Amino acid sequence: MIRSNLLRGASACAITLAFALPARGQESLPAIDIAGQALGGSGSGKAGAADKSARSGGRETGYNQVGPAASTKTSIPILETPYSVQIVPRETMDDRQAVSIRDALFTNVSGVAGSSNYYDGVIVRGFDSGNQTYRNGLRQPNTSYQETTNLQSIEVLKGPAAMLYGRVEPGGVINIVTKRPQETPYFSVHQQVGSFGLTRTAIDATGPLLEDKTLLYRMNVSYLAKDSFQPHVGQDNLLISPTITWRPTEQFTVNLEGEYQRSYFRDLSPIPALGFRPAGIPISRYLLDSYVADKYPNFQERSLFGYDWTYRIDNDWSLTNRLSHTRADYRQRGDWLDSFSNEATGDALRGIWLVPTPNAAEPIFYRETVSTNVDLQGKAVTGPLTHRVLAGFDYYSLDSKAHGHCCDYISPINIYYPVNIPANVDALSSSYRTITKEKWKGLYAQDQISFWDDRIQLLLGGRHDWAESSTATLWSDESFAEVDARRVVVPVSANSPRIGVLIRPFSWLSVYGNYTRSYGSSNGIDQYNRPLQPQIGTQYEGGVKAELLDGRLTATAAYFDIDKKNQTTPISGTPFVRVIDGRSNGVELDVTGRIDEHWSVIANFTHLDARIVKDRNVTSGSGTAGKRLNSVPHNTANLWAKYEAWGALAGLTLGGGVSYVDKAFGDDDNSYELPAHARVDVMASYKLEAGWLPHAPKLTFQLNVNNLLDTTYYEGGGGRMGAVPGAPRTFLGSLRAEF
């Protein structure tokens, strides 16, 4: 594993440094809105909870959020939105010690399943998210191992959200909300150690830069190094994320953000299928080329600059502008198990691609994006009708270049008696060059009309997109100028409507329904360099939402039916895709929040039927039509409960839960099955409040044990040779010092 001695030294001494710093005095200050949650202030009940969260840097959020979700781009509470939105807040991430976005989403949100995707993609409502992660409402380039250190929450906007975000996948949008500066000074050092050599150090500092608190700052830094239950697998990740907030007047706020992430990583070796199940070999067995993995780990360097400003015209109207510019440079290695040459003996073929090649004169593989939007939102009254209006414009551009070598067979391996013969990749030359460019522009408007004391609400929204997409690939080592000359720009435009109805018979209960249509992402090109038709999704959804126990507990039940046309699925062992049509329908249930002063709960259930309805690559017969979509379980259920002790045991917190995942198929041919499994996770923490010794900080000791019963399971499948094993029993201990 590539590790920095300097950074590991910083990791080892970080807690010592924390104890050496004096504890800071804390005072109650006016409220400041951070990621849609009011923090600061004083008093009892919700105000007291907000004050407590402000003094903890916004960490103690509770498990549920009832206020507006940032991903809706409005100030409308979740109970009044006629569609499903689920949020994973900071406290949930901390209790589960979630290091990555996938860690935070799995088990905590219904309808979310694992994906074998190379990047941080997940499956939402049966469809792969397509690596489409949004950051504070703006689309980001494909990223692996996105850190959670600087995140305040993660939102899942279910269903086709094209009216708000343009060309997105119909299953849902993942929007990460970053931490923002606070008026209340706060500093923390968090040190984690765990199984397989894991060490992670995170620093969070925020407060005012000027006495009048018009200029605030926040700095999040983290360093992670870990190995894995498989040899030659691991990760080395550095994140630096500064933020400045300037509030010169009551009406105007500007946030300036930067982010730098540098990652080295080696992914897991898959387990091949034999017969109808994954092969009966240890999940710790590494079957890829260990020489190439150690010498050429995957590498990603990402830098971001962004801003957002909001001008509050009056109490009802505001104007917001957001922008982000991101550059991500990659070095990627793709080696895979291709097929069995002799299934009886366990002899398997292997293949490899490299981007860029080791000896490339121009080591180019990058994606550069610019994303911006302008939103006007507000409220107006016309007679008996109240209008909550949103109107906006957005723009997105992508520029990507890559060259590399694809695709060669390397030495075979026996899955029962693996002996690695290193591949000779050092002298490989580029065999292809590719350029991808995209530009999107969109206008959208939405009016949520309410009447009869807001008991009935009608949402009417629509969007028009203008898009250009082009991809060209030359299977030779020509110049990029030659490749660019082959690009064919495909202009397209489309409308994306959204209609919703919400009835609120009681202040705590809503019944809703919606229809949405999405004009999805461009599918790129096929193996003959021909552009593929863009994806189109439609959804019908109905559900019930409730806020129980004085808003401490929220519940959502939803039924949905989604059709997706022109969906792409990989052609095994190649960088190409083929086209299918899919359909997903099912039921979701989410219950999240605090039952009483001591008990909190997260519970969800999903029943899902996701199938291929048409295989567009067959000229006769049905092909894969009627088969279940890859890696989508029929049923999932998750329960997590947390108990916070009181009296003589005050400071002690115990938590635990079980996650059940039904069987799923590991490929679109449904030729093998990923078995059902149940995983048990537990946690315990003990908190010492500040001042337990003179000048001592607040300390939190925590231990999480994931997969307590050491269950063997698989997170997803990427074809018959690609079952992705889940981690065995892992321990993760931590110490957090807060000032």
C-alpha positions in Angstrom: 0.0 0.0 0.0 1.3 3.4 -0.9 1.5 5.5 2.2 3.0 8.8 3.2 5.2 8.5 6.2 4.7 12.1 7.0 0.9 11.8 6.9 0.9 8.6 8.9 3.1 10.4 11.5 0.6 13.2 11.6 -2.1 10.6 12.1 -0.3 9.1 15.1 0.3 12.4 16.8 -2.9 14.1 16.1 -4.6 13.3 19.3 -1.5 14.3 21.3 -1.8 17.7 19.6 -5.4 17.9 20.4 -4.8 17.5 24.1 -2.1 20.1 24.0 -4.6 22.8 22.8 -6.6 24.7 25.4 -10.3 24.2 25.4 -12.2 27.1 24.0 -15.0 29.0 25.7 -18.4 28.6 24.1 -21.3 31.0 24.1 -24.8 31.0 22.7 -25.0 32.9 19.5 -27.6 33.8 16.9 -28.8 31.1 14.6 -27.1 30.5 11.3 -28.5 28.3 8.6 -26.2 25.4 7.6 -27.2 23.0 4.8 -30.9 23.7 5.4 -30.7 23.1 9.2 -30.9 26.0 11.7 -28.0 25.7 14.1 -27.2 28.0 16.9 -29.6 30.0 19.2 -30.6 28.9 22.7 -33.5 27.6 24.6 -35.2 24.3 25.1 -36.8 21.8 22.8 -35.9 22.2 19.1 -34.0 25.5 19.8 -32.0 23.8 22.6 -31.2 20.9 20.3 -30.0 23.4 17.6 -27.8 25.1 20.1 -26.3 21.8 21.1 -25.7 20.9 17.5 -24.0 24.2 16.9 -21.6 23.7 19.8 -20.7 20.3 18.4 -19.9 21.7 14.9 -23.2 20.6 13.5 -22.6 16.9 14.3 -25.5 16.3 16.7 -28.3 16.5 14.1 -30.5 13.6 15.2 -31.5 10.9 12.7 -34.2 12.7 10.9 -34.6 16.0 9.1 -38.0 17.6 8.7 -37.0 20.9 7.2 -36.3 21.6 3.5 -33.9 19.4 1.6 -31.2 21.2 -0.3 -31.8 18.9 -3.3 -35.4 20.2 -3.8 -34.0 23.8 -4.4 -36.9 25.2 -2.4 -37.7 26.1 1.2 -40.7 23.6 1.2 -40.6 21.2 4.1 -40.2 17.5 3.3 -43.8 16.7 4.6 -45.2 19.0 1.9 -43.2 17.7 -1.1 -45.2 15.4 -3.3 -42.3 13.0 -3.9 -39.9 11.0 -1.8 -36.8 12.5 -0.3 -34.6 10.6 2.2 -31.7 12.2 4.1 -28.7 10.7 5.9 -27.6 13.4 8.4 -24.2 13.9 10.0 -25.2 12.0 13.2 -26.0 8.9 11.3 -22.7 8.9 9.5 -20.9 9.4 12.8 -22.7 6.6 14.7 -22.1 4.2 11.8 -18.5 5.5 11.3 -19.3 5.8 7.6 -16.1 6.6 5.7 -17.5 6.6 2.1 -20.8 7.6 0.5 -21.6 4.0 -0.1 -21.1 3.2 3.6 -23.5 6.1 4.5 -26.2 5.1 2.1 -26.3 1.3 2.4 -28.8 0.2 5.1 -29.8 3.8 6.0 -32.1 4.5 2.9 -34.7 2.3 1.3 -34.4 1.3 -2.3 -30.6 1.7 -2.4 -28.5 -1.4 -3.3 -24.8 -2.1 -4.1 -23.3 -1.7 -7.6 -20.3 -3.3 -9.2 -19.6 0.1 -10.9 -16.0 1.3 -11.0 -16.9 4.7 -9.4 -19.1 5.6 -6.4 -22.3 4.6 -8.1 -25.2 2.9 -6.3 -28.5 1.3 -7.5 -31.6 3.4 -6.6 -35.0 2.0 -7.2 -33.5 -0.8 -9.4 -31.5 1.5 -11.7 -27.8 2.3 -11.5 -27.2 5.9 -10.5 -24.7 6.1 -13.3 -22.1 7.7 -11.0 -24.2 10.9 -11.1 -23.3 12.5 -7.8 -24.3 16.1 -7.1 -22.5 18.3 -4.7 -24.6 21.1 -3.2 -26.9 20.8 -6.2 -24.2 20.8 -8.9 -23.1 17.7 -10.9 -19.6 16.4 -10.4 -17.3 14.2 -12.5 -17.0 10.5 -11.8 -15.3 10.0 -8.5 -14.1 7.0 -6.5 -14.0 6.8 -2.7 -15.6 10.3 -2.1 -14.8 11.1 1.5 -17.5 12.0 4.1 -15.3 14.1 6.4 -16.6 17.4 5.0 -20.2 16.3 4.5 -23.2 17.6 6.6 -25.7 15.2 5.0 -26.4 13.0 2.0 -29.8 13.3 0.2 -31.5 10.8 -2.0 -34.1 12.5 -4.2 -36.1 9.5 -5.4 -37.4 9.0 -8.9 -36.7 11.0 -12.1 -35.5 14.4 -11.0 -34.9 15.7 -14.5 -37.1 18.8 -14.0 -34.7 20.1 -11.4 -31.4 18.5 -12.7 -31.7 17.8 -16.4 -30.3 14.7 -17.8 -30.3 12.3 -14.9 -31.0 8.6 -14.2 -34.7 7.8 -13.4 -34.0 5.9 -10.2 -32.9 9.0 -8.2 -30.3 11.7 -7.6 -27.6 11.5 -4.9 -26.8 15.0 -3.6 -24.1 15.5 -1.0 -24.3 18.6 1.2 -21.1 19.9 2.5 -20.4 21.4 6.0 -20.6 25.2 6.2 -18.8 27.6 8.5 -20.4 28.4 11.8 -20.5 31.4 14.1 -19.8 29.2 17.2 -16.0 28.4 17.4 -15.4 24.6 17.1 -12.4 22.4 16.7 -12.1 18.6 16.7 -9.6 15.9 16.0 -11.0 12.4 15.2 -8.7 9.4 15.1 -9.9 6.0 13.9 -8.1 2.7 13.8 -9.5 -0.6 12.6 -9.2 -4.0 11.0 -6.8 -4.5 8.0 -4.5 -1.7 9.1 -7.0 1.1 8.8 -6.0 4.5 10.2 -7.9 7.7 9.6 -7.3 11.1 11.0 -9.8 13.9 10.5 -9.6 17.6 11.6 -12.6 19.9 11.6 -12.2 23.6 12.5 -14.7 26.5 12.2 -15.5 29.9 13.6 -15.5 33.6 12.9 -12.6 35.4 11.3 -13.9 38.9 12.3 -15.3 40.1 15.5 -18.6 41.1 13.9 -18.9 37.5 12.5 -19.5 38.7 8.9 -16.6 36.5 7.8 -16.5 32.8 8.9 -14.3 29.9 8.0 -14.3 26.1 8.0 -11.5 23.7 7.3 -11.8 19.9 7.0 -8.8 17.7 6.5 -8.6 14.0 6.5 -6.1 11.2 5.8 -7.1 7.6 5.3 -4.9 4.6 4.8 -6.1 1.0 4.9 -5.6 -2.5 3.5 -8.2 -5.1 2.9 -9.2 -8.7 3.7 -7.7 -9.5 0.3 -4.0 -9.0 -0.4 -2.9 -6.3 -2.9 -6.0 -4.3 -2.1 -6.2 -1.0 -0.3 -6.6 2.7 -0.3 -4.6 5.8 0.5 -6.8 9.0 0.5 -6.1 12.6 1.4 -8.8 15.3 1.5 -8.4 19.1 2.1 -11.6 21.2 2.0 -11.6 24.9 3.0 -14.7 27.1 3.0 -15.2 30.8 3.6 -18.6 32.4 4.3 -19.0 36.2 3.9 -22.2 37.9 5.1 -21.8 41.7 4.6 -25.5 42.3 5.2 -28.5 40.5 6.5 -29.7 39.9 3.0 -26.6 38.7 1.2 -24.4 35.6 1.9 -21.5 34.2 -0.2 -19.8 30.8 0.3 -16.5 30.1 -1.3 -15.3 26.5 -1.4 -12.3 24.5 -2.4 -11.6 20.8 -2.3 -8.6 18.7 -3.1 -8.6 14.9 -3.0 -5.7 12.6 -3.9 -6.4 8.9 -3.9 -4.4 5.7 -4.6 -6.5 2.5 -4.5 -6.5 -1.1 -5.6 -10.0 -2.6 -5.9 -11.2 -6.1 -4.8 -10.7 -9.1 -6.9 -14.1 -10.6 -7.9 -15.2 -14.1 -7.3 -16.4 -16.1 -10.4 -19.6 -18.0 -10.6 -19.6 -21.8 -10.8 -23.0 -23.3 -11.6 -25.7 -21.2 -10.0 -23.6 -19.6 -7.2 -20.3 -17.9 -6.7 -17.5 -20.4 -6.5 -16.8 -22.0 -3.2 -13.5 -20.4 -2.6 -12.4 -18.0 0.2 -13.5 -14.4 -0.5 -10.0 -13.4 0.6 -8.5 -15.0 -2.6 -6.9 -12.5 -5.0 -7.2 -13.7 -8.6 -6.1 -10.6 -10.5 -2.5 -9.8 -11.5 -0.8 -8.9 -8.2 2.3 -7.5 -9.9 0.3 -5.0 -11.9 -1.9 -4.1 -8.9 1.2 -3.3 -6.8 3.1 -1.4 -9.4 0.3 0.4 -11.1 -2.4 1.2 -8.5 -5.4 3.3 -9.6 -4.8 7.0 -9.0 -7.2 9.9 -8.8 -6.4 13.6 -8.2 -9.4 15.9 -8.0 -9.5 19.7 -7.4 -12.6 21.8 -7.1 -13.4 25.5 -6.7 -16.9 26.5 -6.2 -19.1 29.3 -4.8 -22.7 30.0 -4.1 -24.4 33.3 -3.1 -27.9 34.1 -2.0 -29.6 37.4 -2.0 -32.8 37.6 0.0 -34.9 40.2 -1.8 -37.5 40.2 1.1 -39.0 37.7 3.5 -40.5 35.7 0.7 -38.2 35.9 -2.3 -34.5 35.0 -2.8 -32.1 34.7 -5.7 -29.3 32.0 -5.6 -26.4 31.4 -7.9 -24.1 28.4 -7.7 -21.0 27.4 -9.6 -18.3 24.7 -9.5 -15.3 23.9 -11.6 -13.7 20.5 -11.1 -10.7 18.8 -12.7 -10.1 15.1 -12.1 -7.0 13.4 -13.4 -7.0 9.6 -13.4 -4.7 6.6 -13.8 -6.8 3.5 -14.0 -6.1 -0.2 -14.3 -8.7 -2.6 -15.4 -7.9 -6.2 -15.0 -10.7 -8.8 -14.9 -11.5 -12.4 -14.9 -12.6 -13.0 -18.5 -14.0 -16.6 -18.6 -13.2 -20.2 -17.7 -11.0 -22.0 -20.1 -11.8 -25.1 -18.1 -14.5 -24.8 -15.5 -14.0 -28.3 -14.2 -10.4 -27.6 -13.2 -10.9 -24.0 -12.3 -8.6 -22.5 -15.0 -9.7 -19.0 -15.8 -8.6 -16.5 -18.4 -7.7 -12.9 -17.4 -7.7 -9.6 -19.3 -6.3 -6.2 -18.8 -6.5 -2.5 -19.9 -4.5 0.5 -18.8 -5.3 4.2 -19.0 -2.9 5.8 -19.7 -0.2 3.3 -20.6 2.9 3.2 -18.4 5.3 4.6 -21.0 3.0 7.2 -22.5 4.7 10.4 -23.5 1.5 12.3 -22.6 0.0 10.6 -19.5 -3.5 12.0 -20.2 -6.8 10.9 -18.7 -8.8 13.7 -17.3 -12.4 15.0 -16.9 -13.0 18.7 -16.5 -16.5 20.0 -15.7 -18.1 23.4 -15.2 -21.5 23.4 -13.6 -23.7 26.4 -12.6 -27.2 27.4 -12.1 -29.4 30.4 -11.1 -32.5 29.9 -9.0 -35.3 32.4 -8.1 -37.7 31.2 -5.5 -40.4 32.8 -3.5 -44.0 32.9 -2.4 -47.0 34.9 -3.7 -50.7 34.9 -2.9 -53.5 35.3 -5.4 -56.9 35.2 -3.8 -57.3 31.8 -2.1 -54.2 30.4 -3.7 -50.7 30.4 -2.3 -47.9 30.0 -4.9 -44.5 28.7 -4.0 -42.5 29.4 -7.1 -39.1 28.1 -8.4 -37.6 29.2 -11.7 -34.1 28.7 -12.9 -31.4 28.2 -15.5 -28.5 25.7 -15.4 -25.5 24.9 -17.5 -23.1 21.9 -17.5 -20.1 21.1 -19.6 -17.8 18.1 -19.7 -14.4 17.8 -21.5 -12.7 14.5 -21.2 -9.6 13.0 -22.9 -8.0 9.6 -22.5 -5.6 7.3 -24.2 -4.6 3.8 -23.2 -4.3 0.2 -24.0 -7.2 -2.1 -24.4 -7.7 -5.0 -24.2 -5.3 -7.9 -23.9 -5.4 -11.4 -22.4 -2.7 -12.0 -19.8 -1.6 -15.2 -18.1 -4.5 -17.4 -16.9 -4.9 -18.4 -13.3 -6.4 -21.3 -11.4 -9.0 -20.2 -8.9 -8.3 -23.2 -6.6 -4.5 -23.1 -6.8 -3.7 -19.5 -7.8 -0.1 -18.9 -9.1 0.3 -15.4 -10.6 2.5 -15.0 -13.6 3.1 -11.3 -13.9 1.9 -9.6 -17.1 4.4 -7.7 -19.2 2.6 -4.4 -19.3 5.6 -2.0 -18.9 6.1 -1.7 -22.6 2.5 -1.5 -23.7 1.7 1.3 -26.1 -1.5 3.2 -26.5 -4.0 1.3 -28.7 -6.8 3.9 -28.6 -7.5 7.5 -27.9 -10.9 9.0 -27.0 -12.5 12.4 -26.6 -15.8 13.1 -25.0 -17.5 16.5 -24.9 -20.9 17.4 -23.5 -22.8 20.7 -23.1 -26.2 21.0 -21.4 -28.4 24.1 -21.0 -31.8 24.0 -19.3 -34.7 26.3 -18.3 -37.1 25.1 -15.6 -40.0 26.5 -13.7 -42.2 25.0 -10.9 -45.3 26.3 -9.0 -46.6 24.5 -6.0 -50.1 25.9 -5.5 -51.8 25.4 -2.1 -55.3 26.2 -0.9 -57.8 25.3 1.8 -55.4 26.2 4.6 -52.6 24.4 2.7 -54.4 21.1 3.0 -54.4 20.6 -0.8 -51.3 21.3 -2.9 -50.8 21.0 -6.6 -47.3 20.9 -8.1 -46.8 21.9 -11.7 -43.3 21.9 -13.2 -41.5 21.7 -16.5 -38.1 21.9 -18.0 -36.6 22.2 -21.5 -33.1 21.0 -22.2 -30.8 21.8 -25.1 -27.8 19.4 -25.2 -24.9 18.5 -27.3 -22.9 15.3 -26.9 -20.1 13.9 -28.8 -17.6 11.0 -28.3 -15.0 9.8 -30.7 -12.6 6.9 -30.3 -9.8 5.9 -32.7 -8.3 2.4 -32.2 -4.8 3.5 -33.0 -2.2 5.8 -31.5 -3.2 8.8 -33.6 -3.0 12.3 -32.3 -5.9 13.8 -30.3 -6.3 16.3 -33.2 -7.2 13.3 -35.4 -9.6 12.0 -32.9 -11.2 15.4 -32.5 -11.7 15.6 -36.2 -13.8 12.4 -36.1 -16.2 13.8 -33.4 -19.8 14.0 -34.5 -21.8 16.4 -32.4 -25.3 15.2 -31.7 -27.7 18.0 -30.8 -30.9 17.1 -28.9 -33.6 18.8 -27.0 -36.4 17.6 -24.9 -39.1 18.5 -22.3 -39.3 17.0 -18.8 -42.6 17.6 -17.0 -43.5 17.0 -13.4 -47.0 16.9 -11.9 -47.7 16.2 -8.2 -50.7 16.4 -5.8 -50.5 16.4 -2.1 -53.4 16.2 0.4 -52.7 17.1 4.1 -55.7 16.1 6.1 -53.9 16.6 9.4 -50.8 18.7 10.3 -48.8 15.6 10.7 -49.9 13.5 7.7 -49.7 13.9 4.0 -50.9 11.8 1.1 -49.2 12.4 -2.3 -48.9 11.3 -5.9 -46.8 12.3 -8.8 -46.0 11.8 -12.5 -42.5 12.6 -13.8 -40.7 12.2 -17.0 -36.9 12.4 -17.5 -34.7 12.9 -20.5 -31.7 11.0 -19.4 -27.9 10.9 -20.0 -26.4 10.4 -23.4 -25.4 6.8 -23.9 -22.2 7.5 -25.8 -21.2 5.3 -28.7 -21.4 1.6 -29.5 -18.5 -0.6 -30.7 -19.0 0.8 -34.3 -18.5 4.4 -33.2 -22.3 5.1 -33.6 -24.1 7.4 -31.1 -26.7 5.6 -29.0 -30.1 7.1 -28.3 -30.4 8.9 -24.9 -32.2 7.4 -22.0 -35.8 8.2 -21.3 -37.5 7.5 -17.9 -41.1 7.9 -16.7 -42.5 7.4 -13.2 -45.8 7.1 -11.4 -45.6 7.3 -7.7 -48.0 7.5 -4.7 -47.3 7.6 -1.0 -47.9 8.7 2.5 -45.7 10.8 4.8 -46.1 11.4 8.5 -44.3 13.3 11.3 -44.9 11.6 14.6 -44.1 12.2 18.2 -44.0 16.0 17.9 -41.9 15.8 14.7 -39.2 13.6 16.3 -40.0 10.6 14.1 -40.7 10.7 10.4 -42.2 7.9 8.2 -42.7 7.6 4.5 -44.4 4.8 2.5 -44.3 4.9 -1.3 -45.3 2.9 -4.3 -43.6 3.6 -7.6 -43.5 2.3 -11.2 -40.6 3.4 -13.4 -40.0 2.7 -17.1 -36.5 3.3 -18.5 -35.8 3.1 -22.2 -32.4 2.9 -23.9 -30.6 1.7 -20.8 -27.1 0.5 -21.3 -25.5 -2.5 -19.8 -21.8 -3.6 -20.2 -20.6 -6.2 -22.7 -18.4 -8.4 -20.5 -14.7 -8.1 -21.1 -15.0 -5.0 -23.3 -15.4 -1.2 -22.7 -18.6 -1.3 -24.8 -22.2 -1.4 -23.9 -25.5 -2.8 -25.3 -29.0 -1.3 -25.0 -32.0 -2.7 -23.1 -35.3 -1.3 -21.8 -36.0 -1.8 -18.1 -38.9 -1.5 -15.7 -38.9 -1.2 -11.9 -41.9 -1.1 -9.6 -42.1 -1.7 -5.9 -42.9 -0.5 -2.4 -40.6 1.4 0.1 -41.0 2.2 3.8 -38.7 4.5 5.8 -39.0 5.3 9.5 -36.4 7.5 11.0 -35.9 9.6 14.1 -36.1 9.6 17.9 -38.7 7.6 19.8 -38.1 9.3 23.1 -35.3 10.9 25.1 -33.2 7.8 25.0 -34.1 5.8 21.9 -33.5 6.5 18.2 -34.2 4.3 15.3 -33.7 3.9 11.5 -35.9 1.3 9.9 -36.6 0.7 6.2 -38.1 -2.0 3.9 -38.0 -2.3 0.1 -40.0 -4.7 -2.1 -38.8 -4.3 -5.7 -39.4 -6.0 -9.0 -36.9 -4.7 -11.6 -36.7 -6.4 -14.9 -35.5 -6.1 -18.5 -38.6 -5.7 -20.7 -36.8 -5.5 -24.1 -33.4 -6.5 -25.3 -32.6 -4.2 -28.3 -29.5 -6.2 -29.3 -31.4 -9.3 -30.5 -33.0 -9.7 -33.9 -34.8 -12.9 -33.0 -36.1 -14.3 -29.8 -36.4 -12.4 -26.5 -32.7 -12.3 -25.4 -32.7 -11.1 -21.8 -36.2 -9.8 -21.9 -38.1 -10.9 -18.8 -34.9 -11.3 -16.8 -34.4 -9.5 -13.5 -31.9 -6.6 -13.5 -28.4 -7.3 -12.3 -27.7 -7.0 -8.6 -31.2 -5.8 -7.6 -32.6 -7.8 -4.6 -36.3 -8.6 -4.4 -36.6 -7.6 -0.8 -34.3 -5.6 1.6 -35.0 -4.7 5.3 -32.9 -2.8 7.7 -33.3 -2.0 11.4 -30.9 0.1 13.5 -31.6 1.2 17.1 -29.6 3.4 19.4 -29.9 3.8 23.2 -28.5 6.8 25.1 -28.2 6.0 28.8 -28.9 8.5 31.6 -28.3 8.8 35.3 -25.2 7.1 36.6 -24.5 5.7 33.0 -24.9 9.1 31.3 -22.5 9.4 28.4 -22.9 5.7 27.4 -24.5 5.0 24.0 -25.2 1.5 22.6 -26.5 0.7 19.1 -27.1 -2.2 16.9 -28.9 -3.4 13.9 -29.5 -6.1 11.3 -29.7 -5.7 7.5 -31.4 -8.4 5.4 -30.7 -8.5 1.6 -32.7 -11.0 -0.5 -31.2 -13.0 -3.2 -30.3 -11.3 -6.5 -28.9 -12.3 -9.8 -25.3 -11.5 -10.6 -25.8 -10.8 -14.4 -28.6 -9.7 -16.7 -28.8 -13.3 -18.1 -29.8 -14.4 -14.6 -27.3 -17.3 -15.0 -26.3 -17.3 -11.3 -27.5 -16.1 -8.0 -26.1 -14.0 -5.2 -27.4 -15.6 -2.1 -29.5 -13.8 0.5 -27.8 -12.8 3.7 -28.3 -11.0 7.0 -25.6 -8.8 8.5 -25.4 -7.7 12.1 -23.7 -4.4 13.1 -23.2 -3.0 16.6 -21.6 0.0 18.2 -20.8 1.4 21.7 -19.5 4.8 22.7 -18.8 6.7 25.8 -18.7 10.5 26.1 -16.8 12.6 28.6 -18.1 16.2 28.6 -15.6 19.1 28.5 -14.0 19.9 31.9 -13.8 16.4 33.3 -10.3 17.5 34.0 -9.1 21.1 34.1 -9.0 22.4 30.5 -9.8 18.9 29.2 -11.8 18.7 25.9 -14.9 16.8 25.3 -13.9 13.2 24.5 -15.9 10.4 22.7 -14.6 6.9 22.7 -16.4 4.6 20.1 -16.2 1.1 18.8 -18.1 -0.3 15.9 -18.2 -3.9 14.8 -19.6 -4.5 11.3 -20.7 -8.0 10.2 -20.5 -9.2 13.8 -21.4 -12.8 12.8 -18.8 -12.9 10.0 -21.4 -13.6 7.3 -20.2 -14.3 3.8 -22.1 -12.1 1.3 -21.8 -10.3 -2.0 -22.5 -6.6 -2.6 -23.2 -7.0 -6.3 -22.4 -8.8 -9.5 -20.7 -7.7 -12.7 -21.3 -10.8 -14.8 -20.4 -14.5 -14.3 -16.8 -13.7 -13.4 -17.6 -10.6 -11.3 -19.3 -11.3 -7.9 -18.1 -8.6 -5.5 -17.6 -10.0 -2.0 -18.5 -8.0 1.1 -16.1 -7.5 4.0 -15.9 -10.0 6.8 -16.1 -9.0 10.5 -14.4 -5.7 10.9 -13.6 -3.6 14.0 -13.4 0.2 13.9 -12.4 2.1 17.1 -12.1 5.9 17.4 -11.4 8.7 19.8 -12.8 12.2 19.1 -11.6 15.3 21.0 -13.8 18.4 20.7 -13.1 21.9 21.8 
